[in-house]
């Protein structure tokens, strides 16, 4: 049996400011570093030997993974690839989400943030994000799970949503309601090349 651990990075500087971040390479806040540590302690309680660690090319995800592996005392190489990057928010990048709602309305902003195939101007939809994330997942990560090796991925709300959509076989309508909190590990168990169990680990928030 293999475990796949998905972890959205800890709070970033732009999360704290409620800005659309996308491909902007911002750092973790102090709170984000704490969230990464608490996630590591939750993962530690699983007593699982992590064999491979994947992350995006953005430092908020990579730094989260570095903190987790340090606490777990796991000296394994980190595999970083832009295929796991957050979706590109295009012209929304850097805008305050509340101000965007005032300008375009709650429903339009929700569509941009949660829909499957509607992209903001000059940006990516979840479908676009999936078109790079899922092939990478199938080629580089699934074979390891099928070989009963344990994998952690630290990435972003939308790149992880695309992976979750694939793993759970969710529809385009079902994925709309899926939200991923920073610093909360989600664990999938695989057996005989099938996902058999999903667990969201409890992490005490301060």
C-alpha positions as CSV (number, residue, x, y, z in Angstrom):
1,X,0.0,0.0,0.0
2,X,1.3,3.4,-0.9
3,X,0.5,6.9,0.4
4,X,0.2,10.1,-1.5
5,X,0.4,13.2,0.7
6,X,-0.8,16.5,-0.8
7,X,0.0,19.7,1.0
8,X,-0.8,23.2,-0.1
9,X,2.0,25.6,0.9
10,X,1.7,27.6,4.1
11,X,0.4,31.2,4.1
12,X,2.4,33.4,1.7
13,X,2.9,37.1,1.8
14,X,0.2,37.6,-0.8
15,X,-2.2,35.2,0.8
16,X,-1.9,37.5,3.9
17,X,-2.7,40.5,1.7
18,X,-5.6,38.7,0.0
19,X,-4.1,39.1,-3.4
20,X,-4.3,36.9,-6.5
21,X,-0.8,35.3,-6.6
22,X,-0.6,32.8,-9.4
23,X,3.0,32.6,-10.8
24,X,4.3,35.5,-8.7
25,X,7.1,34.0,-6.7
26,X,6.4,35.3,-3.2
27,X,7.7,34.0,0.1
28,X,6.1,32.4,3.1
29,X,5.0,34.6,6.0
30,X,6.1,33.7,9.6
31,X,2.6,32.2,10.0
32,X,3.1,30.2,6.8
33,X,6.3,28.7,8.2
34,X,4.4,27.7,11.4
35,X,1.7,26.1,9.2
36,X,4.4,24.1,7.4
37,X,5.9,22.9,10.8
38,X,2.5,21.9,12.1
39,X,1.7,20.0,8.9
40,X,5.0,18.2,9.3
41,X,4.1,17.2,12.9
42,X,0.7,15.8,11.6
43,X,2.5,13.9,8.9
44,X,5.0,12.6,11.4
45,X,2.2,11.0,13.3
46,X,1.5,8.8,10.3
47,X,4.8,7.1,10.8
48,X,5.1,6.7,7.0
49,X,8.5,6.6,5.2
50,X,8.4,9.2,2.4
51,X,10.3,8.0,-0.6
52,X,9.9,10.9,-3.0
53,X,9.2,14.6,-2.6
54,X,7.8,16.8,-5.4
55,X,7.1,20.5,-5.5
56,X,6.5,23.3,-7.9
57,X,9.1,25.8,-9.1
58,X,7.7,28.5,-6.8
59,X,9.5,29.1,-3.5
60,X,6.5,29.2,-1.3
61,X,5.8,25.6,-2.1
62,X,9.5,24.5,-2.1
63,X,10.2,26.2,1.3
64,X,7.1,24.5,2.8
65,X,8.5,21.2,1.6
66,X,12.0,21.9,3.0
67,X,10.5,22.7,6.4
68,X,8.5,19.5,6.4
69,X,11.4,17.3,5.4
70,X,13.7,18.9,7.9
71,X,11.2,18.2,10.8
72,X,10.7,14.6,9.5
73,X,14.5,14.2,9.3
74,X,14.2,13.0,5.7
75,X,17.3,13.6,3.7
76,X,15.9,13.0,0.2
77,X,16.2,15.0,-2.9
78,X,13.4,17.5,-3.8
79,X,12.1,17.2,-7.3
80,X,10.9,20.6,-8.5
81,X,8.9,21.3,-11.7
82,X,6.9,24.2,-13.0
83,X,4.2,21.7,-14.2
84,X,3.1,21.8,-10.5
85,X,3.0,25.6,-10.4
86,X,-0.2,27.4,-9.4
87,X,-2.5,28.5,-12.2
88,X,-1.5,31.7,-13.9
89,X,-4.1,34.3,-12.9
90,X,-3.2,36.6,-15.8
91,X,-4.5,40.1,-15.4
92,X,-5.9,39.3,-12.0
93,X,-2.3,38.8,-10.6
94,X,-1.6,41.2,-7.8
95,X,-5.2,42.4,-7.4
96,X,-7.0,42.3,-4.1
97,X,-9.7,39.7,-4.2
98,X,-12.3,41.9,-2.3
99,X,-11.6,44.8,-4.7
100,X,-12.0,42.4,-7.7
101,X,-15.4,41.3,-6.3
102,X,-16.5,44.9,-6.1
103,X,-15.4,45.6,-9.6
104,X,-16.7,42.4,-11.4
105,X,-19.1,41.0,-8.9
106,X,-19.0,38.0,-6.5
107,X,-20.2,35.5,-9.1
108,X,-17.7,36.4,-11.8
109,X,-14.8,36.2,-9.4
110,X,-16.1,32.9,-8.1
111,X,-16.2,31.6,-11.7
112,X,-12.6,32.7,-12.3
113,X,-11.4,31.1,-9.0
114,X,-13.4,27.9,-8.9
115,X,-14.8,27.0,-12.4
116,X,-13.1,24.3,-14.6
117,X,-12.8,26.0,-17.9
118,X,-13.2,29.8,-17.6
119,X,-9.9,31.7,-17.4
120,X,-9.2,35.3,-16.5
121,X,-7.8,37.5,-19.2
122,X,-4.3,36.4,-20.2
123,X,-4.5,33.6,-17.5
124,X,-5.2,30.0,-17.1
125,X,-8.4,28.1,-16.2
126,X,-8.3,25.0,-14.0
127,X,-8.5,23.0,-17.2
128,X,-5.4,24.7,-18.6
129,X,-3.6,24.0,-15.3
130,X,-4.7,20.4,-15.5
131,X,-3.3,20.1,-19.0
132,X,0.2,20.5,-17.6
133,X,-0.2,19.1,-14.1
134,X,-2.0,15.8,-14.9
135,X,0.5,14.5,-17.6
136,X,3.3,15.2,-15.2
137,X,1.5,13.4,-12.4
138,X,0.8,10.4,-14.6
139,X,4.3,10.2,-15.9
140,X,6.4,10.9,-12.8
141,X,4.3,10.3,-9.7
142,X,1.7,7.6,-10.3
143,X,4.3,5.0,-11.3
144,X,6.0,5.4,-7.9
145,X,2.6,5.0,-6.1
146,X,1.9,1.9,-8.2
147,X,5.3,0.6,-7.1
148,X,4.2,1.0,-3.4
149,X,6.4,4.0,-2.8
150,X,5.2,6.9,-0.7
151,X,5.1,10.4,-2.2
152,X,4.6,13.9,-0.9
153,X,3.7,16.8,-3.1
154,X,3.7,20.4,-1.9
155,X,2.1,22.7,-4.3
156,X,-0.8,25.2,-4.7
157,X,-4.6,25.4,-4.5
158,X,-5.3,24.9,-8.1
159,X,-2.5,22.5,-9.2
160,X,-3.6,20.3,-6.2
161,X,-7.3,20.7,-7.2
162,X,-6.4,19.3,-10.6
163,X,-4.6,16.3,-9.1
164,X,-7.5,15.8,-6.7
165,X,-10.0,16.0,-9.5
166,X,-8.0,13.2,-11.3
167,X,-7.4,11.0,-8.3
168,X,-11.0,11.2,-7.1
169,X,-12.5,11.2,-10.6
170,X,-14.5,14.3,-9.9
171,X,-16.7,16.0,-12.5
172,X,-16.3,19.5,-13.7
173,X,-19.3,20.4,-11.5
174,X,-18.0,18.7,-8.4
175,X,-14.5,20.3,-8.5
176,X,-16.1,23.8,-8.2
177,X,-16.8,23.2,-4.5
178,X,-13.4,21.8,-3.7
179,X,-11.3,24.2,-1.7
180,X,-7.8,23.5,-0.2
181,X,-6.6,25.1,3.0
182,X,-3.0,26.1,3.4
183,X,-1.0,23.8,5.6
184,X,-3.5,20.9,5.9
185,X,-2.2,17.6,4.6
186,X,-4.5,15.4,2.5
187,X,-3.5,11.7,2.4
188,X,-4.6,9.2,-0.3
189,X,-3.9,5.5,0.0
190,X,-3.3,3.4,-3.1
191,X,-3.6,-0.4,-3.4
192,X,-3.5,-2.5,-6.6
193,X,-3.3,0.7,-8.6
194,X,-6.4,2.1,-7.1
195,X,-7.1,4.9,-4.7
196,X,-8.9,3.3,-1.8
197,X,-8.9,5.9,1.0
198,X,-8.7,9.6,1.6
199,X,-7.9,11.3,4.9
200,X,-7.5,14.9,5.8
201,X,-5.1,15.2,8.7
202,X,-6.0,17.3,11.8
203,X,-3.8,20.2,12.3
204,X,-4.3,22.6,15.2
205,X,-4.4,26.2,14.0
206,X,-3.1,29.1,16.1
